[in-house]
Amino acid sequence: MTRTTESETTMPTINLQTDFCIASGACVLECPEVFELDDDGLVSQIDANPAAELWPKIRRAGAVCPVGVIEIIEDES
């Protein structure tokens, strides 16, 4: 059995489909550590490498987005 250390673990990535953002702000309310609305009112990611403990909040932010702007890409390796 192979063990994976934390340094070998790849975190998911976030892909924002900002063309569809309606500026509801639900993502910011759910995870302000990672998301904000920019000057145009569109979601932007303010933390490019969020800590592991933020991923549950990031996933909830993606789930509450009314138009599915936040895509979480899980590591497939």
Secondary structure, DSSP 4 states (H G I P E B T S, - for coil): -----GGGPPPPEEEE-GGG-----HHHHH-TTTEEE-TTS-EEES-SS--GGGHHHHHHHHHH-TT--EEEE----
